[in-house]
């Protein structure tokens, strides 16, 4: 049986960089399109359907970064003393 690599449960630094940049670009383009280059409010009733998408994508990317931090921090803290 082969080990499957799960990029969400065991993220690498490369995965963090790729998804961080994708998140930044996609959310900036959404905000620019919704607000007509920051001349309107993002909280208008027309934009209320896209706002949960922005919040959801932010929470997913934060979860990815937290998993990476926990994975690396646990490995550093639990060294055995000889």
N, CA, C and O atoms as a GROMACS GRO file, in nm:
protein
  328
    1UNK      N    1   0.084  -0.117   0.000
    1UNK     CA    2   0.000   0.000   0.000
    1UNK      C    3   0.089   0.125   0.000
    1UNK      O    4   0.180   0.136   0.082
    2UNK      N    5   0.064   0.216  -0.090
    2UNK     CA    6   0.147   0.336  -0.100
    2UNK      C    7   0.089   0.448  -0.013
    2UNK      O    8  -0.032   0.456   0.009
    3UNK      N    9   0.178   0.532   0.035
    3UNK     CA   10   0.137   0.647   0.114
    3UNK      C   11   0.093   0.758   0.021
    3UNK      O   12   0.166   0.797  -0.070
    4UNK      N   13  -0.028   0.810   0.045
    4UNK     CA   14  -0.075   0.922  -0.034
    4UNK      C   15  -0.036   1.052   0.035
    4UNK      O   16  -0.048   1.065   0.157
    5UNK      N   17   0.010   1.147  -0.043
    5UNK     CA   18   0.047   1.277   0.011
    5UNK      C   19  -0.076   1.367   0.005
    5UNK      O   20  -0.132   1.390  -0.102
    6UNK      N   21  -0.117   1.418   0.119
    6UNK     CA   22  -0.230   1.508   0.127
    6UNK      C   23  -0.177   1.649   0.147
    6UNK      O   24  -0.121   1.680   0.252
    7UNK      N   25  -0.193   1.735   0.049
    7UNK     CA   26  -0.136   1.868   0.053
    7UNK      C   27  -0.207   1.958   0.153
    7UNK      O   28  -0.151   2.060   0.193
    8UNK      N   29  -0.330   1.924   0.196
    8UNK     CA   30  -0.400   2.008   0.293
    8UNK      C   31  -0.365   1.968   0.436
    8UNK      O   32  -0.350   2.054   0.523
    9UNK      N   33  -0.354   1.839   0.462
    9UNK     CA   34  -0.323   1.794   0.598
    9UNK      C   35  -0.174   1.803   0.629
    9UNK      O   36  -0.136   1.824   0.744
   10UNK      N   37  -0.089   1.788   0.529
   10UNK     CA   38   0.056   1.797   0.547
   10UNK      C   39   0.114   1.896   0.446
   10UNK      O   40   0.181   1.855   0.351
   11UNK      N   41   0.090   2.025   0.465
   11UNK     CA   42   0.138   2.124   0.367
   11UNK      C   43   0.289   2.143   0.375
   11UNK      O   44   0.351   2.130   0.480
   12UNK      N   45   0.345   2.174   0.260
   12UNK     CA   46   0.486   2.208   0.253
   12UNK      C   47   0.499   2.359   0.233
   12UNK      O   48   0.399   2.428   0.212
   13UNK      N   49   0.620   2.410   0.238
   13UNK     CA   50   0.642   2.553   0.220
   13UNK      C   51   0.601   2.596   0.078
   13UNK      O   52   0.548   2.705   0.059
   14UNK      N   53   0.626   2.510  -0.020
   14UNK     CA   54   0.589   2.538  -0.158
   14UNK      C   55   0.437   2.550  -0.171
   14UNK      O   56   0.387   2.638  -0.242
   15UNK      N   57   0.363   2.462  -0.104
   15UNK     CA   58   0.217   2.466  -0.107
   15UNK      C   59   0.167   2.596  -0.045
   15UNK      O   60   0.074   2.658  -0.097
   16UNK      N   61   0.227   2.637   0.066
   16UNK     CA   62   0.187   2.762   0.130
   16UNK      C   63   0.207   2.882   0.039
   16UNK      O   64   0.122   2.971   0.032
   17UNK      N   65   0.319   2.885  -0.029
   17UNK     CA   66   0.348   2.998  -0.118
   17UNK      C   67   0.250   3.002  -0.233
   17UNK      O   68   0.197   3.109  -0.266
   18UNK      N   69   0.225   2.888  -0.296
   18UNK     CA   70   0.135   2.882  -0.411
   18UNK      C   71  -0.006   2.924  -0.372
   18UNK      O   72  -0.067   3.009  -0.437
   19UNK      N   73  -0.060   2.864  -0.264
   19UNK     CA   74  -0.198   2.894  -0.226
   19UNK      C   75  -0.211   3.033  -0.164
   19UNK      O   76  -0.316   3.095  -0.177
   20UNK      N   77  -0.107   3.082  -0.099
   20UNK     CA   78  -0.110   3.219  -0.048
   20UNK      C   79  -0.118   3.320  -0.160
   20UNK      O   80  -0.194   3.416  -0.153
   21UNK      N   81  -0.039   3.300  -0.264
   21UNK     CA   82  -0.042   3.392  -0.378
   21UNK      C   83  -0.173   3.382  -0.455
   21UNK      O   84  -0.228   3.483  -0.498
   22UNK      N   85  -0.224   3.260  -0.474
   22UNK     CA   86  -0.353   3.242  -0.541
   22UNK      C   87  -0.466   3.310  -0.464
   22UNK      O   88  -0.553   3.374  -0.522
   23UNK      N   89  -0.463   3.296  -0.331
   23UNK     CA   90  -0.564   3.358  -0.248
   23UNK      C   91  -0.557   3.511  -0.259
   23UNK      O   92  -0.660   3.577  -0.274
   24UNK      N   93  -0.437   3.565  -0.252
   24UNK     CA   94  -0.420   3.710  -0.258
   24UNK      C   95  -0.468   3.767  -0.391
   24UNK      O   96  -0.541   3.866  -0.394
   25UNK      N   97  -0.427   3.706  -0.499
   25UNK     CA   98  -0.465   3.755  -0.632
   25UNK      C   99  -0.615   3.742  -0.654
   25UNK      O  100  -0.679   3.835  -0.703
   26UNK      N  101  -0.673   3.627  -0.621
   26UNK     CA  102  -0.816   3.607  -0.647
   26UNK      C  103  -0.903   3.699  -0.562
   26UNK      O  104  -1.002   3.753  -0.612
   27UNK      N  105  -0.868   3.718  -0.435
   27UNK     CA  106  -0.949   3.808  -0.353
   27UNK      C  107  -0.933   3.954  -0.393
   27UNK      O  108  -1.029   4.030  -0.388
   28UNK      N  109  -0.813   3.993  -0.433
   28UNK     CA  110  -0.795   4.131  -0.480
   28UNK      C  111  -0.874   4.157  -0.608
   28UNK      O  112  -0.935   4.263  -0.622
   29UNK      N  113  -0.874   4.060  -0.700
   29UNK     CA  114  -0.953   4.077  -0.822
   29UNK      C  115  -1.102   4.082  -0.792
   29UNK      O  116  -1.175   4.159  -0.854
   30UNK      N  117  -1.148   4.001  -0.698
   30UNK     CA  118  -1.289   4.005  -0.659
   30UNK      C  119  -1.327   4.140  -0.599
   30UNK      O  120  -1.430   4.197  -0.634
   31UNK      N  121  -1.246   4.190  -0.509
   31UNK     CA  122  -1.276   4.318  -0.446
   31UNK      C  123  -1.271   4.431  -0.548
   31UNK      O  124  -1.356   4.520  -0.546
   32UNK      N  125  -1.173   4.428  -0.637
   32UNK     CA  126  -1.165   4.531  -0.741
   32UNK      C  127  -1.287   4.527  -0.833
   32UNK      O  128  -1.339   4.632  -0.871
   33UNK      N  129  -1.332   4.407  -0.869
   33UNK     CA  130  -1.448   4.395  -0.958
   33UNK      C  131  -1.577   4.436  -0.888
   33UNK      O  132  -1.664   4.499  -0.949
   34UNK      N  133  -1.591   4.400  -0.762
   34UNK     CA  134  -1.714   4.431  -0.690
   34UNK      C  135  -1.727   4.578  -0.655
   34UNK      O  136  -1.839   4.630  -0.652
   35UNK      N  137  -1.619   4.645  -0.629
   35UNK     CA  138  -1.625   4.783  -0.582
   35UNK      C  139  -1.594   4.885  -0.690
   35UNK      O  140  -1.583   5.003  -0.660
   36UNK      N  141  -1.581   4.843  -0.814
   36UNK     CA  142  -1.545   4.933  -0.924
   36UNK      C  143  -1.422   5.015  -0.888
   36UNK      O  144  -1.424   5.138  -0.885
   37UNK      N  145  -1.314   4.943  -0.862
   37UNK     CA  146  -1.185   5.000  -0.826
   37UNK      C  147  -1.196   5.088  -0.701
   37UNK      O  148  -1.147   5.202  -0.699
   38UNK      N  149  -1.261   5.035  -0.597
   38UNK     CA  150  -1.272   5.097  -0.464
   38UNK      C  151  -1.354   5.225  -0.462
   38UNK      O  152  -1.332   5.310  -0.376
   39UNK      N  153  -1.449   5.242  -0.555
   39UNK     CA  154  -1.535   5.360  -0.550
   39UNK      C  155  -1.668   5.330  -0.482
   39UNK      O  156  -1.740   5.424  -0.447
   40UNK      N  157  -1.703   5.204  -0.463
   40UNK     CA  158  -1.828   5.166  -0.396
   40UNK      C  159  -1.795   5.080  -0.275
   40UNK      O  160  -1.682   5.033  -0.260
   41UNK      N  161  -1.893   5.061  -0.189
   41UNK     CA  162  -1.875   4.978  -0.070
   41UNK      C  163  -1.889   4.831  -0.107
   41UNK      O  164  -1.970   4.795  -0.192
   42UNK      N  165  -1.811   4.746  -0.040
   42UNK     CA  166  -1.821   4.602  -0.065
   42UNK      C  167  -1.943   4.542   0.006
   42UNK      O  168  -1.984   4.431  -0.026
   43UNK      N  169  -2.001   4.615   0.101
   43UNK     CA  170  -2.114   4.565   0.178
   43UNK      C  171  -2.250   4.600   0.118
   43UNK      O  172  -2.351   4.595   0.188
   44UNK      N  173  -2.255   4.634  -0.009
   44UNK     CA  174  -2.382   4.659  -0.077
   44UNK      C  175  -2.459   4.529  -0.090
   44UNK      O  176  -2.400   4.421  -0.081
   45UNK      N  177  -2.589   4.537  -0.111
   45UNK     CA  178  -2.671   4.416  -0.121
   45UNK      C  179  -2.637   4.334  -0.245
   45UNK      O  180  -2.659   4.213  -0.246
   46UNK      N  181  -2.585   4.396  -0.349
   46UNK     CA  182  -2.546   4.322  -0.469
   46UNK      C  183  -2.425   4.233  -0.443
   46UNK      O  184  -2.411   4.127  -0.505
   47UNK      N  185  -2.339   4.274  -0.352
   47UNK     CA  186  -2.214   4.203  -0.326
   47UNK      C  187  -2.224   4.104  -0.211
   47UNK      O  188  -2.126   4.037  -0.179
   48UNK      N  189  -2.340   4.092  -0.149
   48UNK     CA  190  -2.351   4.012  -0.028
   48UNK      C  191  -2.332   3.862  -0.057
   48UNK      O  192  -2.301   3.787   0.035
   49UNK      N  193  -2.350   3.818  -0.178
   49UNK     CA  194  -2.331   3.676  -0.212
   49UNK      C  195  -2.183   3.640  -0.228
   49UNK      O  196  -2.146   3.524  -0.209
   50UNK      N  197  -2.100   3.735  -0.262
   50UNK     CA  198  -1.958   3.709  -0.282
   50UNK      C  199  -1.880   3.722  -0.152
   50UNK      O  200  -1.774   3.660  -0.137
   51UNK      N  201  -1.931   3.800  -0.058
   51UNK     CA  202  -1.861   3.820   0.069
   51UNK      C  203  -1.835   3.689   0.144
   51UNK      O  204  -1.725   3.673   0.196
   52UNK      N  205  -1.931   3.594   0.153
   52UNK     CA  206  -1.900   3.466   0.218
   52UNK      C  207  -1.790   3.387   0.146
   52UNK      O  208  -1.715   3.313   0.211
   53UNK      N  209  -1.778   3.402   0.016
   53UNK     CA  210  -1.670   3.337  -0.057
   53UNK      C  211  -1.535   3.391  -0.011
   53UNK      O  212  -1.441   3.314   0.009
   54UNK      N  213  -1.525   3.521   0.004
   54UNK     CA  214  -1.399   3.582   0.048
   54UNK      C  215  -1.366   3.537   0.190
   54UNK      O  216  -1.251   3.505   0.220
   55UNK      N  217  -1.466   3.534   0.277
   55UNK     CA  218  -1.444   3.490   0.415
   55UNK      C  219  -1.407   3.342   0.419
   55UNK      O  220  -1.318   3.303   0.495
   56UNK      N  221  -1.473   3.259   0.339
   56UNK     CA  222  -1.443   3.116   0.335
   56UNK      C  223  -1.304   3.086   0.282
   56UNK      O  224  -1.234   3.000   0.334
   57UNK      N  225  -1.265   3.157   0.177
   57UNK     CA  226  -1.131   3.133   0.122
   57UNK      C  227  -1.023   3.179   0.219
   57UNK      O  228  -0.917   3.118   0.228
   58UNK      N  229  -1.051   3.286   0.292
   58UNK     CA  230  -0.956   3.332   0.392
   58UNK      C  231  -0.940   3.230   0.504
   58UNK      O  232  -0.828   3.204   0.549
   59UNK      N  233  -1.050   3.173   0.549
   59UNK     CA  234  -1.041   3.074   0.657
   59UNK      C  235  -0.972   2.946   0.609
   59UNK      O  236  -0.900   2.883   0.687
   60UNK      N  237  -0.990   2.907   0.484
   60UNK     CA  238  -0.923   2.788   0.432
   60UNK      C  239  -0.772   2.809   0.423
   60UNK      O  240  -0.695   2.720   0.458
   61UNK      N  241  -0.730   2.926   0.378
   61UNK     CA  242  -0.587   2.955   0.369
   61UNK      C  243  -0.526   2.967   0.508
   61UNK      O  244  -0.413   2.922   0.531
   62UNK      N  245  -0.598   3.028   0.601
   62UNK     CA  246  -0.548   3.035   0.739
   62UNK      C  247  -0.535   2.896   0.800
   62UNK      O  248  -0.439   2.869   0.873
   63UNK      N  249  -0.630   2.807   0.771
   63UNK     CA  250  -0.620   2.670   0.819
   63UNK      C  251  -0.498   2.598   0.763
   63UNK      O  252  -0.433   2.521   0.834
   64UNK      N  253  -0.466   2.625   0.638
   64UNK     CA  254  -0.348   2.566   0.576
   64UNK      C  255  -0.221   2.614   0.645
   64UNK      O  256  -0.132   2.535   0.674
   65UNK      N  257  -0.213   2.744   0.672
   65UNK     CA  258  -0.096   2.799   0.741
   65UNK      C  259  -0.086   2.748   0.884
   65UNK      O  260   0.025   2.722   0.931
   66UNK      N  261  -0.198   2.733   0.954
   66UNK     CA  262  -0.195   2.681   1.090
   66UNK      C  263  -0.151   2.536   1.095
   66UNK      O  264  -0.078   2.496   1.186
   67UNK      N  265  -0.194   2.455   0.998
   67UNK     CA  266  -0.150   2.315   0.992
   67UNK      C  267   0.001   2.306   0.970
   67UNK      O  268   0.069   2.224   1.031
   68UNK      N  269   0.051   2.391   0.884
   68UNK     CA  270   0.196   2.392   0.859
   68UNK      C  271   0.271   2.433   0.986
   68UNK      O  272   0.374   2.373   1.019
   69UNK      N  273   0.222   2.533   1.055
   69UNK     CA  274   0.287   2.580   1.177
   69UNK      C  275   0.285   2.471   1.285
   69UNK      O  276   0.386   2.447   1.351
   70UNK      N  277   0.170   2.407   1.303
   70UNK     CA  278   0.160   2.302   1.404
   70UNK      C  279   0.250   2.184   1.372
   70UNK      O  280   0.314   2.128   1.462
   71UNK      N  281   0.256   2.146   1.245
   71UNK     CA  282   0.340   2.033   1.205
   71UNK      C  283   0.487   2.060   1.234
   71UNK      O  284   0.557   1.974   1.286
   72UNK      N  285   0.534   2.178   1.202
   72UNK     CA  286   0.675   2.211   1.222
   72UNK      C  287   0.706   2.243   1.367
   72UNK      O  288   0.817   2.214   1.414
   73UNK      N  289   0.614   2.301   1.439
   73UNK     CA  290   0.637   2.337   1.578
   73UNK      C  291   0.641   2.213   1.667
   73UNK      O  292   0.720   2.208   1.761
   74UNK      N  293   0.557   2.114   1.640
   74UNK     CA  294   0.556   1.991   1.720
   74UNK      C  295   0.687   1.916   1.701
   74UNK      O  296   0.741   1.862   1.798
   75UNK      N  297   0.738   1.911   1.581
   75UNK     CA  298   0.863   1.841   1.556
   75UNK      C  299   0.979   1.907   1.630
   75UNK      O  300   1.071   1.838   1.674
   76UNK      N  301   0.975   2.039   1.646
   76UNK     CA  302   1.084   2.108   1.713
   76UNK      C  303   1.076   2.096   1.865
   76UNK      O  304   1.180   2.094   1.931
   77UNK      N  305   0.957   2.087   1.920
   77UNK     CA  306   0.941   2.090   2.065
   77UNK      C  307   0.959   1.955   2.132
   77UNK      O  308   0.995   1.952   2.250
   78UNK      N  309   0.937   1.845   2.066
   78UNK     CA  310   0.940   1.714   2.129
   78UNK      C  311   1.066   1.637   2.098
   78UNK      O  312   1.059   1.525   2.048
   79UNK      N  313   1.180   1.694   2.125
   79UNK     CA  314   1.307   1.624   2.109
   79UNK      C  315   1.339   1.552   2.239
   79UNK      O  316   1.314   1.604   2.348
   80UNK      N  317   1.394   1.434   2.227
   80UNK     CA  318   1.427   1.358   2.347
   80UNK      C  319   1.562   1.402   2.402
   80UNK      O  320   1.655   1.430   2.326
   81UNK      N  321   1.571   1.407   2.533
   81UNK     CA  322   1.697   1.446   2.598
   81UNK      C  323   1.775   1.318   2.634
   81UNK      O  324   1.719   1.224   2.690
   82UNK      N  325   1.901   1.317   2.602
   82UNK     CA  326   1.986   1.201   2.632
   82UNK      C  327   2.070   1.226   2.754
   82UNK      O  328   2.148   1.139   2.794
   0.00000   0.00000   0.00000
